[in-house]
Amino acid sequence: MEDVFKNRIDLSRLHDRVQQIKAEIGKVIVGQEAMVELMITAIFARGHVLIEGVPGVAKTLAAKLLAKTIDAQFSRIQFTPDLMPSDVLGTSVFNPRNTEFEFRPGPVFANVVLIDEINRSPAKTQAALFEVMEERQISIDGKTYNMGEPFLVLATQNPIEQEGTYRLPEAQLDRFLFKIAVGYPTLEEEIRILAENGQQDQREQLARVGSVLTAQEIQECRELIRQIHVEEKLLGYVARIAQETRANASLYLGASPRASVALLNSSRALAGIRGRDFVTPEDVKTLAVPVLRHRVMLTPDKEMEGLQVDEVIRQIVNKVEVPR
């Protein structure tokens, strides 16, 4: 069946690359299509991703596989309680040859940075990421060092463990484009996992995945996504959703204007990777929960009642009139 519309922007190259990334990740990861699509959306929306799930649901593996599909510099940082900011950002070291201090870049100087168990380090190490995640630069000893593009932080955390963990500051949570909640696989998916798991170890699985996207192509695709059309009534739709979070009786903290911008930009990227050069209300509804769930806070009484923040966001999205 032929499309009933013709794109004004040629998105075929973007669509092909997205399908290739999904195919490469699909060689190893069983299911989790929603998580993979959100991670790809974040790449083209120039955003960072926080992946939350219980141990053993392939959070770290998925992040490593996504990094493998990008032909760019990758680094991994295992967050621990004794990790210092200099272990992440880098430090100045005295060079006796020229009697000067030289800056030694830390592991954050990469295109794709995987931070495993991000909530295991204390506040001062968390705060070291504020500037680099928002402004793609770090300032040390009066000098500013810029990150190369693309710059993407993929972080994982465990939602249930409290021993030896630290709550992420709201200011840092707000710097993540998405918070992806990874659930358990279905019965059929788990049977496939069991059937395939004994065949290869993780190193062999990672070796099967090849890079399909260069840093230059990411920049070109981002330029295409900026051209995706958003009608004025959709801007109002996004703004009304954000306003409703601030007026909702169940929420102590509503969405910031940064959240509105994040919802709009990610909706553009989602429309692009789905092959459309215009944003629909469905794009906004699809992304409202992963964009907002970590940026709003329940009131203490609603939290004690066991109300889930995802449920409140869905109620708000369903309440706001969809533009026609």
C-alpha positions as CSV (number, residue, x, y, z in Angstrom):
1,M,0.0,0.0,0.0
2,E,1.4,3.4,-1.0
3,D,1.8,6.2,1.6
4,V,-1.0,8.7,1.5
5,F,1.5,11.5,2.0
6,K,4.9,12.4,0.7
7,N,7.6,13.7,3.0
8,R,9.0,17.1,2.2
9,I,12.3,16.0,3.8
10,D,14.2,12.9,2.5
11,L,14.3,10.7,5.6
12,S,15.2,7.4,3.9
13,R,18.8,7.5,5.0
14,L,17.8,8.1,8.6
15,H,15.2,5.3,8.4
16,D,17.7,2.9,7.0
17,R,20.2,3.6,9.7
18,V,17.6,3.2,12.4
19,Q,16.6,-0.2,11.0
20,Q,20.2,-1.3,10.8
21,I,20.8,-0.3,14.5
22,K,17.7,-2.2,15.6
23,A,18.9,-5.2,13.6
24,E,22.4,-5.2,15.1
25,I,21.1,-4.9,18.7
26,G,18.5,-7.5,17.9
27,K,21.2,-10.0,17.3
28,V,21.8,-10.1,21.0
29,I,18.9,-8.5,22.9
30,V,15.6,-10.4,22.9
31,G,12.6,-8.1,23.0
32,Q,12.9,-4.7,24.7
33,E,11.9,-2.9,21.5
34,A,10.5,0.1,23.3
35,M,13.8,0.6,25.2
36,V,15.8,0.3,22.0
37,E,13.6,2.8,20.2
38,L,13.9,5.3,23.0
39,M,17.7,5.0,23.1
40,I,17.9,5.6,19.4
41,T,15.5,8.6,19.7
42,A,17.9,10.0,22.4
43,I,20.8,9.9,20.0
44,F,19.1,12.0,17.4
45,A,17.5,14.3,20.0
46,R,20.9,15.1,21.5
47,G,19.9,13.8,24.9
48,H,21.2,11.6,27.7
49,V,19.4,8.4,28.9
50,L,18.9,7.0,32.4
51,I,18.0,3.3,32.3
52,E,16.4,1.8,35.4
53,G,15.6,-1.8,36.1
54,V,16.2,-4.7,38.4
55,P,19.5,-6.6,38.0
56,G,19.7,-9.0,35.0
57,V,17.4,-7.3,32.5
58,A,20.2,-6.3,30.1
59,K,20.4,-2.6,31.0
60,T,24.2,-2.4,30.7
61,L,24.3,-4.8,27.8
62,A,21.9,-2.8,25.8
63,A,23.9,0.4,26.4
64,K,27.1,-1.3,25.3
65,L,25.4,-2.7,22.2
66,L,24.1,0.8,21.3
67,A,27.6,2.2,21.7
68,K,29.0,-0.6,19.5
69,T,26.7,0.4,16.6
70,I,28.2,3.9,16.6
71,D,31.6,4.3,15.1
72,A,32.9,6.7,17.8
73,Q,34.9,6.8,21.0
74,F,33.4,4.8,23.9
75,S,34.2,4.7,27.6
76,R,32.7,3.1,30.6
77,I,32.7,4.3,34.2
78,Q,31.8,2.0,37.1
79,F,30.4,4.3,39.8
80,T,31.4,3.3,43.3
81,P,31.1,5.0,46.7
82,D,34.8,6.0,46.7
83,L,34.8,7.5,43.2
84,M,36.1,11.1,43.1
85,P,35.1,13.8,40.6
86,S,38.7,13.8,39.2
87,D,38.3,10.1,38.5
88,V,35.5,11.1,36.1
89,L,36.5,14.4,34.7
90,G,40.3,14.2,34.8
91,T,43.0,16.1,36.8
92,S,46.0,18.3,36.4
93,V,49.4,16.4,36.9
94,F,52.7,18.1,37.4
95,N,55.2,17.4,34.6
96,P,58.8,17.8,36.0
97,R,60.2,18.1,32.5
98,N,58.7,21.5,31.8
99,T,57.8,22.3,35.4
100,E,54.1,22.8,34.5
101,F,50.8,21.2,35.3
102,E,49.3,19.2,32.4
103,F,45.6,18.2,32.2
104,R,45.0,14.5,31.9
105,P,41.5,13.9,30.6
106,G,39.2,11.5,32.4
107,P,37.0,8.8,31.0
108,V,34.1,11.3,30.4
109,F,36.1,12.5,27.4
110,A,34.4,10.2,24.9
111,N,31.5,10.3,22.4
112,V,29.4,7.7,24.2
113,V,29.9,7.4,28.0
114,L,28.3,4.5,29.9
115,I,28.0,5.1,33.6
116,D,27.1,1.9,35.3
117,E,25.2,2.1,38.7
118,I,25.2,5.9,38.6
119,N,23.5,6.0,42.1
120,R,26.4,4.4,43.8
121,S,28.5,7.5,44.1
122,P,28.0,10.4,46.6
123,A,26.7,13.9,45.8
124,K,30.1,15.5,45.0
125,T,30.8,13.0,42.2
126,Q,27.2,13.3,40.9
127,A,27.7,17.1,40.8
128,A,30.8,16.7,38.7
129,L,28.5,15.7,35.8
130,F,26.2,18.7,35.9
131,E,28.2,20.9,33.6
132,V,29.3,18.3,31.2
133,M,25.8,16.8,30.7
134,E,24.1,20.2,30.2
135,E,26.8,22.3,28.4
136,R,29.0,19.6,26.8
137,Q,32.1,21.1,28.5
138,I,34.0,21.0,31.8
139,S,35.8,23.8,33.6
140,I,39.0,22.8,35.6
141,D,41.7,25.1,36.9
142,G,40.2,28.1,35.1
143,K,40.2,26.4,31.7
144,T,37.3,25.1,29.7
145,Y,37.4,21.9,27.7
146,N,34.7,21.1,25.2
147,M,33.4,17.6,24.5
148,G,33.4,16.3,20.9
149,E,30.1,15.7,19.1
150,P,28.2,13.5,19.5
151,F,28.3,13.4,23.3
152,L,25.9,10.9,24.9
153,V,25.7,9.7,28.5
154,L,24.0,6.3,29.1
155,A,23.5,5.6,32.8
156,T,22.0,2.6,34.6
157,Q,20.6,2.3,38.1
158,N,18.8,-0.3,40.2
159,P,15.4,0.9,41.5
160,I,15.1,-1.4,44.5
161,E,18.5,-1.5,46.2
162,Q,19.2,1.1,48.9
163,E,22.3,-0.3,50.6
164,G,25.3,1.8,49.4
165,T,23.3,3.9,47.0
166,Y,22.6,7.7,46.9
167,R,19.5,9.4,45.5
168,L,20.3,11.3,42.4
169,P,19.9,15.1,42.8
170,E,16.8,16.6,41.0
171,A,19.2,18.9,39.0
172,Q,20.9,15.9,37.6
173,L,17.8,13.9,36.9
174,D,16.5,16.9,34.9
175,R,19.6,16.6,32.6
176,F,18.5,13.2,31.4
177,L,16.2,13.3,28.3
178,F,14.6,10.0,29.2
179,K,14.3,7.8,32.2
180,I,13.6,4.3,30.7
181,A,12.0,1.7,33.0
182,V,13.1,-1.8,31.9
183,G,10.7,-4.5,32.8
184,Y,10.9,-8.3,32.8
185,P,10.6,-10.2,29.5
186,T,7.5,-12.1,28.5
187,L,7.4,-15.9,28.8
188,E,8.1,-16.3,25.1
189,E,11.1,-13.9,25.2
190,E,12.5,-15.6,28.3
191,I,12.4,-19.0,26.6
192,R,14.3,-17.4,23.7
193,I,16.8,-16.0,26.1
194,L,17.3,-19.4,27.7
195,A,17.7,-21.1,24.3
196,E,20.3,-18.6,23.1
197,N,22.2,-17.9,26.3
198,G,24.1,-21.1,26.3
199,Q,25.5,-20.7,22.8
200,Q,27.8,-17.7,23.3
201,D,29.2,-15.6,26.2
202,Q,28.8,-11.8,26.3
203,R,32.2,-11.1,24.6
204,E,31.2,-13.3,21.6
205,Q,27.8,-11.6,21.5
206,L,29.3,-8.1,21.4
207,A,31.7,-9.2,18.7
208,R,28.7,-10.0,16.5
209,V,27.5,-6.4,16.5
210,G,29.0,-4.0,14.0
211,S,29.0,-0.2,13.7
212,V,26.5,1.2,11.3
213,L,26.5,4.9,12.2
214,T,29.4,7.4,12.1
215,A,29.7,10.6,14.2
216,Q,29.3,12.6,11.0
217,E,26.1,10.8,10.0
218,I,24.6,11.5,13.5
219,Q,25.2,15.2,13.0
220,E,23.6,15.1,9.5
221,C,20.6,13.2,10.8
222,R,20.2,15.7,13.6
223,E,20.1,18.5,11.1
224,L,17.3,16.7,9.2
225,I,15.3,16.2,12.5
226,R,15.5,20.0,13.2
227,Q,13.6,20.5,10.0
228,I,10.7,18.3,11.0
229,H,7.5,20.3,11.1
230,V,5.6,21.0,14.4
231,E,2.3,22.7,14.1
232,E,1.5,25.6,16.5
233,K,-1.3,23.8,18.1
234,L,1.1,21.0,19.0
235,L,3.3,23.5,20.8
236,G,0.2,24.4,22.8
237,Y,-0.4,20.8,23.5
238,V,3.1,20.2,24.9
239,A,2.8,23.4,27.0
240,R,-0.6,22.5,28.4
241,I,0.7,19.0,29.5
242,A,3.6,20.8,31.3
243,Q,1.2,23.3,32.9
244,E,-1.1,20.5,34.1
245,T,1.8,18.8,36.0
246,R,2.4,22.1,37.9
247,A,-1.3,22.3,38.9
248,N,-1.9,18.6,39.7
249,A,-2.8,18.0,43.4
250,S,-0.9,14.7,43.4
251,L,2.4,16.3,42.4
252,Y,4.7,18.2,44.7
253,L,7.1,19.2,41.8
254,G,5.9,19.9,38.3
255,A,7.7,19.8,35.0
256,S,10.1,22.6,34.2
257,P,10.3,24.5,30.9
258,R,13.4,22.3,30.1
259,A,11.0,19.3,30.3
260,S,8.7,20.9,27.7
261,V,11.7,21.5,25.4
262,A,12.8,17.9,25.9
263,L,9.3,16.6,25.1
264,L,9.2,18.7,21.9
265,N,12.7,17.8,20.7
266,S,12.3,14.1,21.4
267,S,8.9,14.1,19.6
268,R,10.6,15.5,16.6
269,A,13.3,12.8,16.7
270,L,10.7,10.0,17.2
271,A,8.7,11.3,14.2
272,G,11.9,11.2,12.1
273,I,13.0,7.7,13.0
274,R,9.4,6.5,12.3
275,G,9.7,8.0,8.8
276,R,7.5,11.2,9.1
277,D,8.5,14.8,8.6
278,F,5.9,16.1,11.0
279,V,5.0,15.5,14.6
280,T,1.7,14.0,15.7
281,P,0.0,14.1,19.1
282,E,0.7,10.4,19.3
283,D,4.4,11.1,19.3
284,V,4.0,13.4,22.3
285,K,1.8,10.9,24.2
286,T,4.3,8.1,23.5
287,L,7.1,10.1,25.0
288,A,5.4,11.9,27.9
289,V,6.1,9.3,30.5
290,P,9.8,8.6,29.8
291,V,10.4,12.4,29.5
292,L,8.5,13.4,32.6
293,R,8.7,10.5,35.1
294,H,12.0,11.6,36.6
295,R,11.2,15.4,36.5
296,V,8.1,15.4,38.6
297,M,7.6,14.4,42.2
298,L,4.6,13.0,44.1
299,T,3.4,14.6,47.2
300,P,4.5,12.7,50.3
301,D,0.9,11.5,51.1
302,K,0.3,10.2,47.6
303,E,3.7,8.5,47.7
304,M,2.7,6.8,51.0
305,E,-0.6,5.7,49.4
306,G,1.5,3.8,46.8
307,L,0.5,6.0,43.8
308,Q,2.8,5.7,40.8
309,V,4.2,8.8,39.1
310,D,3.7,7.1,35.7
311,E,0.0,6.7,36.4
312,V,-0.3,10.4,37.3
313,I,1.4,11.5,34.0
314,R,-0.9,9.2,32.0
315,Q,-3.9,10.7,33.7
316,I,-2.7,14.2,32.9
317,V,-2.0,13.3,29.2
318,N,-5.5,11.8,28.9
319,K,-7.0,14.9,30.5
320,V,-5.4,17.4,28.1
321,E,-7.4,17.8,24.9
322,V,-5.7,16.4,21.9
323,P,-5.4,19.0,19.1
324,R,-7.2,18.2,15.8
